[in-house]
């Protein structure tokens, strides 16, 4: 349970920070090698620096995928876009109870290097974080992108 709390805290902290886009040439070889070893088909990788980690984002199997890798090449967590229909029923129930006229607009599953899983969903510009059983852990109002 303590690992799960730490995992959510790290995830929330990284989502609070502004990610900075970086060029591939500024990403250490050990980091790019880790991503390519895990996803050899990855192309058009977009790199960002977020809370001291390198985030490599790309499309895999028609799903947005992001790997968070430390500077020494350790995979910290993986985030993959998922279909709303694959979410635990408790998440759909929570959204129906709290947003009767809205639906989930984005959903992803995040797995840390210890195998702990959380789900992130967005509804009405609010990002919710749920544990692997569908219990709501936190929520945050999303700010509009400043691009």
matplotlib code that plots the C-alpha trace (Angstrom):
import matplotlib.pyplot as plt

x = [0.0, 2.9, 4.3, 0.9, 0.8, 4.3, 3.5, 0.4, 2.4, 5.1, 2.5, 0.7, 3.9, 5.0, 1.6, 1.9, 5.2, 5.4, 7.1, 9.8, 10.2, 13.7, 15.5, 16.5, 20.2, 19.7, 18.5, 21.2, 21.9, 21.1, 17.6, 16.8, 18.3, 15.9, 12.9, 13.9, 14.7, 11.2, 9.4, 11.5, 8.7, 8.5, 9.0, 8.3, 9.2, 8.5, 10.8, 10.1, 11.9, 9.6, 10.7, 14.1, 12.8, 12.8, 9.4, 9.3, 5.8, 4.9, 2.0, 2.1, -0.7, -2.8, -2.5, -0.6, 2.2, 4.6, 7.6, 9.2, 12.9, 15.5, 18.7, 20.5, 18.1, 15.8, 12.2, 10.2, 6.7, 4.7, 1.5, -0.7, -4.0, -6.9, -10.4, -13.0, -14.7, -11.7, -11.7, -12.8, -16.6, -16.0, -14.5, -17.5, -19.8, -18.0, -18.1, -21.9, -22.6, -20.5, -21.0, -24.4, -24.4, -20.8, -18.6, -14.9, -13.0, -9.5, -8.3, -4.9, -3.3, 0.0, 2.2, 5.3, 8.5, 7.2, 4.0, 1.6, -1.2, -3.3, -5.9, -6.2, -9.4, -10.5, -14.1, -15.1, -11.5, -11.0, -8.4, -9.2, -6.7, -8.0, -6.2, -6.3, -9.6, -11.3, -11.1, -10.7, -7.4, -7.2, -8.6, -7.2, -8.7, -6.8, -5.5, -5.8, -2.6, -0.6, 0.7]
y = [0.0, 2.4, 1.8, 2.7, 5.9, 6.8, 5.9, 8.2, 11.0, 10.7, 10.7, 13.7, 15.6, 14.9, 16.0, 19.3, 20.2, 21.8, 19.3, 20.8, 19.5, 18.5, 17.4, 13.8, 14.8, 16.0, 12.6, 10.3, 7.2, 4.9, 6.4, 6.2, 2.6, 1.6, 2.9, 1.2, -2.1, -2.1, -0.8, -1.5, -0.3, 3.1, 6.1, 9.8, 9.8, 13.1, 13.7, 15.8, 16.4, 16.1, 16.1, 14.8, 12.0, 11.7, 11.1, 9.5, 9.6, 7.8, 5.7, 2.0, -0.3, 2.9, 4.0, 6.9, 5.5, 7.3, 5.8, 7.7, 6.8, 8.0, 9.5, 6.2, 4.3, 2.8, 2.5, 4.3, 4.0, 3.4, 5.1, 3.7, 5.1, 2.7, 2.3, 3.5, 0.1, -1.6, 0.4, -1.3, -1.1, 0.9, 3.8, 4.0, 3.8, 6.7, 8.9, 8.2, 9.1, 12.3, 13.4, 12.2, 14.3, 13.8, 11.0, 10.1, 11.8, 10.3, 7.2, 5.7, 3.0, 3.7, 0.9, 1.6, -0.5, -2.6, -3.5, -1.3, 0.0, 3.1, 4.5, 8.1, 9.4, 12.9, 14.1, 17.7, 19.0, 17.1, 14.4, 11.5, 8.9, 5.5, 2.4, -0.9, -1.8, 1.4, 3.3, 7.0, 8.3, 11.9, 14.5, 17.6, 20.3, 20.4, 23.7, 24.5, 23.9, 27.0, 26.1]
z = [0.0, 0.8, -2.7, -4.2, -2.3, -3.3, -6.9, -6.9, -5.3, -7.9, -10.7, -9.3, -8.8, -12.4, -13.7, -11.8, -13.5, -16.9, -19.2, -21.4, -24.9, -25.7, -28.9, -29.4, -29.4, -25.8, -24.6, -23.3, -25.4, -22.4, -22.3, -26.1, -26.1, -23.2, -25.1, -28.4, -26.6, -25.1, -28.2, -31.3, -33.6, -32.0, -34.3, -34.3, -30.6, -28.9, -26.0, -22.9, -19.6, -16.6, -13.0, -13.8, -16.0, -19.8, -21.2, -24.7, -26.3, -29.4, -31.0, -30.5, -31.7, -32.5, -28.8, -27.4, -25.2, -22.9, -21.2, -18.2, -18.0, -15.5, -16.7, -16.0, -18.3, -15.7, -16.7, -14.0, -15.4, -18.6, -19.5, -22.3, -23.6, -23.2, -24.4, -21.9, -22.1, -20.6, -17.4, -14.2, -13.6, -10.4, -12.5, -14.8, -11.8, -10.1, -13.3, -13.7, -10.1, -10.2, -13.8, -14.8, -18.1, -19.0, -20.1, -20.0, -22.7, -22.1, -20.2, -19.6, -17.5, -15.8, -14.6, -12.5, -12.5, -9.5, -11.5, -9.6, -11.7, -11.6, -14.1, -15.1, -16.7, -17.8, -17.4, -17.8, -17.5, -14.3, -14.1, -11.8, -10.6, -9.5, -8.1, -9.9, -8.3, -9.4, -6.0, -6.6, -5.2, -6.3, -8.7, -10.3, -12.4, -15.7, -16.9, -20.6, -22.6, -23.1, -26.5]

ax = plt.figure().add_subplot(projection="3d")
ax.plot(x, y, z, "-o")
ax.set_aspect("equal")
plt.show()
